[in-house]
């Protein structure tokens, strides 16, 4: 062990944390860290921000004490070596006086941390990167943290067995973040309740493309490397950020209202996806008619190979598909731009507000395009036997654990809740409700209690208690009135 302390920059004291803290239990480390920070001289006025926001399903996700306003991510990736080099400049506002704060970062190597231009002390334990700035941060203060990092980013296996994080593909990589995968490729406040704008610059070997969220601001080749600069001005939850590196056929166009469209399709999927992707303008027009004005400044898709990911994802402005999508899946992921991306769940318990709405969008599309009505789809689902736990195993607003937040009740039973509301209020009022919900919480967060309160306020004189009790929160198959 060195004779100098990385925390106190001097002779070690009994209050100092050992140089290799990963060997300590997290509870002991937290206690020692707090003592060490207090003993490192200079009158501590703030307190540590704290690790984790106590999300009901991912309690370690996110961090306390600050709100992020902007991420500026500068990345360089080499698919041959699988090495990622990154610099993250995170601009945030302290919500209370802070002596230290945490960022979520899993794997990778931290090379340097600065806060407001001054080198900061830092420590790691699991997914927590704990940073102590040179000077305490005042409540309300805006501050910039720069983290330089490198290494081989990893995959994260979710409680349901699916994989996210940084996924290696046949010709590059695909970064997917739902629910907690973004911490595999950049440090941040990895929880849906803290949304921010993004600038993402990705440098890759010449001949490859790097596609991300928002608008492509520049593409510059120097020597054998090309840098792609992407800008997302509207707030985005960390789980919705994406980077796709590989060979793509790029198509740029505009919708009838001038909205830019940027699609990136793996060459192996171009022929299979041509017919469905040609419907994107029609689907966007239909969704704006039903859900209200589109909430972002561009749209599009990323289509990779089927083996690159096991699921489609509503990454903001540019949903990702594992292979050419069918029409229903394209309708679903584009509907998420309103419900999930613009109106984002406050916690992961509120997933049905994402998936129930997007699933119901599929029902409405079928209803308007020669398929079954939403009521017929509802009736077919309701005919599912009572002992079928895949549908009736739990209520949409009460998944039993993190492993169930993407299961069928969240999707199908969530959509059934919306159909019950439509039955109760009629079509005109129903469309007012779903459009008003998207407008009221545009670019913000909301939870289930806020949604039920909004519905009740929007339809005075109607009684929803039975719907909430039996369909939203109730266990088992509800009795059909």
Secondary structure per residue as TSV (DSSP state, phi and psi in degrees):
chain	resnum	aa	ss	phi	psi
A	1	X	-	360.0	139.4
A	2	X	-	-65.2	153.6
A	3	X	S	-81.4	-4.0
A	4	X	E	-111.4	150.7
A	5	X	E	-96.6	128.0
A	6	X	T	-65.9	-21.2
A	7	X	T	-84.8	-45.6
A	8	X	T	-96.6	-5.9
A	9	X	T	54.0	36.6
A	10	X	E	-164.3	-153.3
A	11	X	E	-69.3	136.2
A	12	X	-	-67.0	148.6
A	13	X	-	-124.1	173.5
A	14	X	T	-62.8	-20.1
A	15	X	T	-85.2	-7.3
A	16	X	S	-82.3	148.6
A	17	X	-	-80.6	140.0
A	18	X	-	-58.8	155.4
A	19	X	S	-65.6	-26.9
A	20	X	-	-115.8	73.1
A	21	X	G	-71.0	-13.2
A	22	X	G	-64.7	-18.7
A	23	X	G	-76.6	-12.1
A	24	X	S	-90.2	148.4
A	25	X	-	-59.3	147.4
A	26	X	H	-60.2	-37.3
A	27	X	H	-65.3	-40.8
A	28	X	H	-66.9	-42.2
A	29	X	H	-59.9	-43.7
A	30	X	H	-60.8	-43.6
A	31	X	H	-63.8	-47.6
A	32	X	H	-63.6	-37.9
A	33	X	H	-62.8	-44.1
A	34	X	H	-61.2	-43.7
A	35	X	H	-65.4	-42.1
A	36	X	H	-62.7	-43.3
A	37	X	H	-63.7	-37.8
A	38	X	H	-69.4	-27.5
A	39	X	H	-93.0	1.8
A	40	X	S	-87.2	18.3
A	41	X	S	88.4	153.0
A	42	X	S	81.4	53.8
A	43	X	-	37.3	89.4
A	44	X	-	-75.8	123.5
A	45	X	-	-105.3	-27.2
A	46	X	S	-94.1	-176.8
A	47	X	E	-129.7	158.9
A	48	X	E	-60.9	142.8
A	49	X	-	-68.4	-30.6
A	50	X	-	98.5	144.8
A	51	X	B	-96.9	131.4
A	52	X	-	84.3	143.8
A	53	X	-	-106.8	12.4
A	54	X	-	59.0	36.9
A	55	X	-	-55.9	139.9
A	56	X	S	-61.8	-21.8
A	57	X	S	-115.0	-25.3
A	58	X	-	-132.3	73.7
A	59	X	T	-62.3	-24.6
A	60	X	T	-85.0	-10.6
A	61	X	S	-71.7	140.9
A	62	X	S	76.2	177.9
A	63	X	B	-150.4	156.6
A	64	X	S	-97.3	162.9
A	65	X	S	97.6	-5.7
A	66	X	E	-158.8	161.1
A	67	X	E	-123.9	130.0
A	68	X	E	-81.1	136.5
A	69	X	E	-100.9	-36.7
A	70	X	E	-155.2	140.6
A	71	X	E	-113.1	128.5
A	72	X	E	-114.6	107.0
A	73	X	E	-110.1	124.9
A	74	X	E	-117.0	112.0
A	75	X	E	-121.3	148.4
A	76	X	E	-133.5	128.3
A	77	X	E	-132.6	138.0
A	78	X	E	-120.2	107.6
A	79	X	T	-61.3	-27.7
A	80	X	T	-67.8	-44.9
A	81	X	T	-93.1	-15.7
A	82	X	T	67.1	19.6
A	83	X	E	-89.3	134.6
A	84	X	E	-117.5	130.9
A	85	X	E	-117.6	131.3
A	86	X	E	-139.1	149.3
A	87	X	E	-128.2	121.5
A	88	X	E	-111.9	121.7
A	89	X	E	-107.9	112.9
A	90	X	E	-112.1	114.1
A	91	X	E	-98.3	124.0
A	92	X	E	-141.9	167.6
A	93	X	E	-118.9	128.6
A	94	X	E	-71.2	128.1
A	95	X	S	-91.2	-7.3
A	96	X	S	-157.9	167.7
A	97	X	-	-62.9	130.0
A	98	X	E	-123.4	129.9
A	99	X	E	-94.5	-20.0
A	100	X	E	-160.1	159.8
A	101	X	E	-151.8	162.6
A	102	X	E	-113.3	151.1
A	103	X	E	-123.2	153.0
A	104	X	E	-90.9	125.5
A	105	X	-	-155.1	120.8
A	106	X	-	-111.6	129.2
A	107	X	S	71.3	-161.9
A	108	X	S	59.8	165.5
A	109	X	E	-114.6	128.4
A	110	X	E	-85.8	124.4
A	111	X	E	-99.8	-33.5
A	112	X	E	-163.9	146.6
A	113	X	E	-133.5	132.4
A	114	X	E	-129.6	149.9
A	115	X	E	-126.2	121.6
A	116	X	T	53.4	40.3
A	117	X	T	82.4	-8.3
A	118	X	E	-104.1	140.0
A	119	X	E	-60.7	137.4
A	120	X	-	-116.3	149.7
A	121	X	E	-80.6	148.2
A	122	X	E	-149.2	160.6
A	123	X	E	-149.3	152.9
A	124	X	E	-125.5	141.4
A	125	X	E	-151.3	109.5
A	126	X	T	63.4	-128.4
A	127	X	T	-87.6	1.8
A	128	X	E	-94.0	124.8
A	129	X	E	-106.0	105.6
A	130	X	E	-95.8	127.0
A	131	X	E	-120.0	131.5
A	132	X	E	-113.8	110.0
A	133	X	-	-67.0	160.2
A	134	X	S	-58.6	-39.3
A	135	X	S	-123.1	145.6
A	136	X	-	-58.3	150.7
A	137	X	B	-97.8	134.2
A	138	X	-	-82.0	151.5
A	139	X	T	-58.4	130.1
A	140	X	T	88.5	-6.7
A	141	X	-	-76.1	137.1
A	142	X	E	-92.3	132.9
A	143	X	E	-142.4	153.6
A	144	X	E	-114.1	129.3
A	145	X	E	-114.4	130.3
A	146	X	E	-113.9	124.5
A	147	X	E	-119.3	121.1
A	148	X	E	-102.2	130.2
A	149	X	E	-147.1	167.0
A	150	X	E	-164.1	170.4
A	151	X	E	131.0	-167.1
A	152	X	-	-102.2	109.4
A	153	X	-	-66.1	153.8
A	154	X	-	-117.2	164.3
A	155	X	E	-82.2	152.4
A	156	X	E	-119.5	130.1
A	157	X	E	-95.5	123.0
A	158	X	-	-74.9	164.9
A	159	X	T	-57.7	-25.4
A	160	X	T	-89.5	3.8
A	161	X	S	93.7	-10.2
A	162	X	-	-74.7	161.4
A	163	X	E	-114.2	141.9
A	164	X	E	-143.9	-163.8
A	165	X	E	89.1	-132.9
A	166	X	E	-104.5	105.7
A	167	X	E	-99.1	125.8
A	168	X	E	-74.9	135.8
A	169	X	-	-117.5	177.0
A	170	X	S	-61.3	-32.0
A	171	X	S	-128.4	14.7
A	172	X	S	175.1	-119.7
A	173	X	E	-159.4	159.5
A	174	X	E	-139.3	119.7
A	175	X	E	-99.5	118.3
A	176	X	E	-125.9	143.0
A	177	X	-	-121.5	0.1
A	178	X	T	-91.1	124.1
A	179	X	T	-91.8	-28.9
A	180	X	T	-131.5	31.2
A	181	X	T	-85.1	-15.6
A	182	X	G	-65.1	-26.3
A	183	X	G	-69.2	-6.8
A	184	X	G	-79.1	-15.4
A	185	X	T	-132.8	-8.7
A	186	X	S	-155.9	148.6
A	187	X	-	-77.6	142.4
A	188	X	B	-176.3	-171.2
A	189	X	-	-97.1	86.7
A	190	X	-	-85.3	72.7
A	191	X	S	-150.1	142.0
A	192	X	T	-62.1	-18.9
A	193	X	T	-74.3	-12.0
A	194	X	-	-116.7	96.9
A	195	X	-	-98.6	152.1
A	196	X	E	-153.2	165.1
A	197	X	E	-84.8	161.8
A	198	X	E	-137.3	142.9
A	199	X	E	-123.8	123.0
A	200	X	E	-125.2	115.9
A	201	X	E	-108.6	127.1
A	202	X	E	-126.8	122.6
A	203	X	E	-105.8	129.2
A	204	X	E	-136.6	164.7
A	205	X	E	-56.9	142.1
A	206	X	T	-54.0	136.3
A	207	X	T	104.1	-20.0
A	208	X	-	-97.3	157.6
A	209	X	E	-107.7	154.2
A	210	X	E	-127.4	115.5
A	211	X	E	-112.9	139.5
A	212	X	E	-143.5	-162.6
A	213	X	S	-82.6	157.1
A	214	X	S	82.6	-140.6
A	215	X	E	-112.6	139.6
A	216	X	E	-77.8	115.5
A	217	X	E	-90.9	-31.3
A	218	X	E	-161.5	157.3
A	219	X	E	-140.1	111.2
A	220	X	E	-128.2	126.7
A	221	X	E	-106.9	128.4
A	222	X	E	-130.1	115.7
A	223	X	T	64.2	-124.0
A	224	X	T	-104.0	20.6
A	225	X	E	-130.6	144.4
A	226	X	E	-123.5	132.8
A	227	X	E	-106.9	129.5
A	228	X	E	-111.8	127.3
A	229	X	E	-113.2	119.0
A	230	X	E	-115.5	142.6
A	231	X	E	-130.8	127.6
A	232	X	E	-122.1	106.5
A	233	X	E	-82.2	-32.5
A	234	X	E	-77.5	147.4
A	235	X	E	-57.9	142.2
A	236	X	E	-139.8	135.1
A	237	X	-	-71.7	148.9
A	238	X	G	-60.1	-32.7
A	239	X	G	-70.1	-12.2
A	240	X	G	-96.2	-4.8
A	241	X	-	-75.3	145.0
A	242	X	-	-146.1	155.8
A	243	X	E	-138.6	131.2
A	244	X	E	-123.0	121.2
A	245	X	E	-114.5	128.8
A	246	X	E	164.8	-164.5
A	247	X	-	-93.7	125.8
A	248	X	-	-137.2	148.3
A	249	X	E	-88.5	117.9
A	250	X	E	-98.4	132.4
A	251	X	E	-126.8	129.1
A	252	X	E	-118.4	136.4
A	253	X	E	-155.5	-173.7
A	254	X	E	-136.9	152.0
A	255	X	-	-79.2	175.7
A	256	X	T	-62.0	-25.5
A	257	X	T	-92.1	6.8
A	258	X	-	92.0	-0.4
A	259	X	-	-66.6	127.3
A	260	X	E	-68.2	141.5
A	261	X	E	-122.7	128.4
A	262	X	E	-129.7	113.6
A	263	X	E	-116.3	140.4
A	264	X	E	-127.6	116.5
A	265	X	E	-125.0	127.6
A	266	X	-	-56.5	137.2
A	267	X	G	-54.7	-29.8
A	268	X	G	-72.9	-11.9
A	269	X	G	-112.2	1.6
A	270	X	H	-63.0	-51.0
A	271	X	H	-63.6	-43.3
A	272	X	H	-67.4	-29.4
A	273	X	H	-95.5	-7.0
A	274	X	H	-59.2	-46.9
A	275	X	H	-66.2	-45.6
A	276	X	H	-71.0	-43.3
A	277	X	H	-65.9	-23.4
A	278	X	T	-65.9	-17.5
A	279	X	T	-83.2	-6.2
A	280	X	H	-54.4	-47.1
A	281	X	H	-58.4	-41.8
A	282	X	H	-63.8	-43.2
A	283	X	H	-64.6	-42.2
A	284	X	H	-62.9	-42.3
A	285	X	H	-62.1	-43.8
A	286	X	H	-64.0	-42.3
A	287	X	H	-69.7	-36.4
A	288	X	H	-65.9	-36.3
A	289	X	H	-63.5	-39.3
A	290	X	H	-89.0	-33.3
A	291	X	H	-109.5	-10.4
A	292	X	-	104.7	178.8
A	293	X	S	-55.5	140.0
A	294	X	-	-61.8	133.6
A	295	X	-	-86.7	0.7
A	296	X	S	-126.4	172.7
A	297	X	S	-97.4	4.2
A	298	X	E	-162.0	168.0
A	299	X	E	-144.0	-178.9
A	300	X	E	149.9	-166.2
A	301	X	E	-148.9	160.2
A	302	X	E	-122.9	123.4
A	303	X	E	-116.3	113.1
A	304	X	E	-103.7	-170.6
A	305	X	-	-80.7	154.3
A	306	X	G	-56.8	-33.2
A	307	X	G	-81.2	-5.8
A	308	X	G	-77.5	-27.6
A	309	X	-	-155.9	151.3
A	310	X	S	-92.5	11.7
A	311	X	S	-162.8	157.6
A	312	X	-	-85.1	155.2
A	313	X	B	-144.7	141.9
A	314	X	-	-83.5	41.4
A	315	X	-	-49.7	136.7
A	316	X	T	-62.9	131.4
A	317	X	T	70.1	-18.6
A	318	X	S	-147.4	77.2
A	319	X	E	-58.3	149.6
A	320	X	E	-104.9	137.3
A	321	X	E	-128.2	136.6
A	322	X	E	-87.4	85.1
A	323	X	S	94.5	167.5
A	324	X	S	-59.8	129.1
A	325	X	-	-79.7	158.9
A	326	X	-	-88.1	174.9
A	327	X	H	-62.4	-43.1
A	328	X	H	-60.7	-42.0
A	329	X	H	-67.8	-38.7
A	330	X	H	-64.5	-43.0
A	331	X	H	-58.9	-44.8
A	332	X	H	-60.7	-52.8
A	333	X	H	-70.9	-32.6
A	334	X	H	-70.6	-34.3
A	335	X	H	-62.6	-30.2
A	336	X	T	-61.7	-21.5
A	337	X	T	-61.4	-31.1
A	338	X	T	-83.6	-50.2
A	339	X	B	-109.8	93.1
A	340	X	T	130.9	-46.0
A	341	X	T	-91.4	-53.0
A	342	X	T	-76.9	-55.4
A	343	X	E	-92.5	103.7
A	344	X	E	-104.8	140.8
A	345	X	E	-62.6	143.8
A	346	X	S	-72.2	-35.9
A	347	X	S	-138.8	170.2
A	348	X	G	-72.5	-8.3
A	349	X	G	-67.7	-22.0
A	350	X	G	-94.6	22.6
A	351	X	T	-58.4	-29.4
A	352	X	H	-63.0	-26.3
A	353	X	H	-66.1	-25.4
A	354	X	H	-80.1	-61.0
A	355	X	H	-77.8	-33.2
A	356	X	H	-63.8	-42.6
A	357	X	H	-66.4	-45.1
A	358	X	H	-67.0	-36.1
A	359	X	H	-66.8	-40.8
A	360	X	H	-65.3	-30.3
A	361	X	H	-59.8	-38.3
A	362	X	H	-61.5	-42.8
A	363	X	H	-61.4	-43.9
A	364	X	H	-66.8	-38.7
A	365	X	H	-60.1	-46.9
A	366	X	H	-59.2	-43.3
A	367	X	H	-59.9	-38.6
A	368	X	H	-87.6	-5.0
A	369	X	T	-130.6	40.5
A	370	X	T	82.9	6.4
A	371	X	S	-97.4	-166.1
A	372	X	-	-65.6	151.9
A	373	X	-	-70.2	163.4
A	374	X	H	-59.8	-36.4
A	375	X	H	-66.6	-38.7
A	376	X	H	-65.3	-38.8
A	377	X	H	-64.7	-41.8
A	378	X	H	-58.6	-48.1
A	379	X	H	-62.0	-39.7
A	380	X	H	-63.7	-41.3
A	381	X	H	-66.4	-40.4
A	382	X	H	-64.5	-24.7
A	383	X	T	-73.2	-6.8
A	384	X	S	-59.3	131.6
A	385	X	-	-55.5	147.9
A	386	X	T	-59.3	-31.0
A	387	X	T	-86.9	7.8
A	388	X	-	-82.5	98.6
A	389	X	H	-72.5	-15.8
A	390	X	H	-64.3	-28.3
A	391	X	H	-104.7	-42.1
A	392	X	H	-101.8	11.1
A	393	X	S	-68.0	-29.2
A	394	X	S	-158.9	163.3
A	395	X	-	-76.7	147.8
A	396	X	T	-59.3	-31.2
A	397	X	T	-91.7	6.7
A	398	X	-	-138.1	57.4
A	399	X	-	-57.7	138.0
A	400	X	S	-68.7	-22.4
A	401	X	S	-164.3	177.7
A	402	X	G	-60.8	-25.6
A	403	X	G	-70.1	-11.0
A	404	X	G	-113.9	4.2
A	405	X	T	-71.6	-13.5
A	406	X	T	-115.7	25.1
A	407	X	S	-91.3	171.3
A	408	X	H	-56.2	-41.0
A	409	X	I	-59.1	-33.8
A	410	X	I	-64.9	-37.4
A	411	X	I	-82.8	-66.2
A	412	X	I	-72.0	-45.4
A	413	X	I	-70.1	-30.4
A	414	X	H	-61.1	-43.0
A	415	X	H	-65.8	-34.3
A	416	X	H	-64.8	-34.4
A	417	X	H	-59.7	-44.3
A	418	X	H	-65.0	-38.0
A	419	X	H	-66.1	-35.7
A	420	X	H	-64.5	-38.5
A	421	X	H	-64.1	-43.7
A	422	X	H	-60.3	-42.3
A	423	X	H	-58.6	-38.8
A	424	X	H	-74.5	-33.4
A	425	X	H	-111.1	-14.5
A	426	X	-	86.7	163.5
A	427	X	H	-63.2	-47.0
A	428	X	H	-59.8	-48.8
A	429	X	H	-67.5	-36.4
A	430	X	H	-61.6	-46.5
A	431	X	H	-68.3	-31.4
A	432	X	H	-60.8	-40.3
A	433	X	H	-66.1	-50.2
A	434	X	H	-71.6	-31.3
A	435	X	H	-72.6	-41.2
A	436	X	H	-65.7	-37.6
A	437	X	H	-60.8	-45.7
A	438	X	H	-64.7	-37.3
A	439	X	H	-74.4	-41.5
A	440	X	H	-64.5	-36.6
A	441	X	T	-110.6	25.1
A	442	X	T	-54.3	127.1
A	443	X	T	60.6	28.2
A	444	X	E	-131.6	-171.1
A	445	X	E	-115.2	152.5
A	446	X	E	-154.4	158.5
A	447	X	-	-125.6	179.5
A	448	X	H	-64.1	-39.9
A	449	X	H	-62.7	-37.8
A	450	X	H	-66.4	-36.9
A	451	X	H	-66.3	-47.4
A	452	X	H	-63.6	-37.9
A	453	X	H	-64.5	-39.0
A	454	X	H	-64.8	-43.5
A	455	X	H	-61.6	-45.6
A	456	X	H	-63.6	-39.3
A	457	X	H	-68.7	-32.2
A	458	X	H	-79.5	-14.6
A	459	X	T	-134.2	67.3
A	460	X	T	-61.5	142.9
A	461	X	T	91.1	-12.2
A	462	X	-	-94.7	152.5
A	463	X	-	-117.3	121.6
A	464	X	-	-113.1	-0.1
A	465	X	H	-58.7	-37.3
A	466	X	H	-68.5	-36.6
A	467	X	I	-63.9	-46.7
A	468	X	I	-63.8	-44.4
A	469	X	I	-67.4	-45.8
A	470	X	I	-90.8	-38.8
A	471	X	I	-99.7	-34.4
A	472	X	I	-90.5	-42.7
A	473	X	S	-114.3	-12.3
A	474	X	-	-76.9	146.7
A	475	X	-	-84.8	147.1
A	476	X	S	76.3	-173.7
A	477	X	-	-81.2	122.0
A	478	X	-	-67.3	150.4
A	479	X	-	-70.1	138.3
A	480	X	-	-83.1	117.1
A	481	X	-	-69.1	360.0
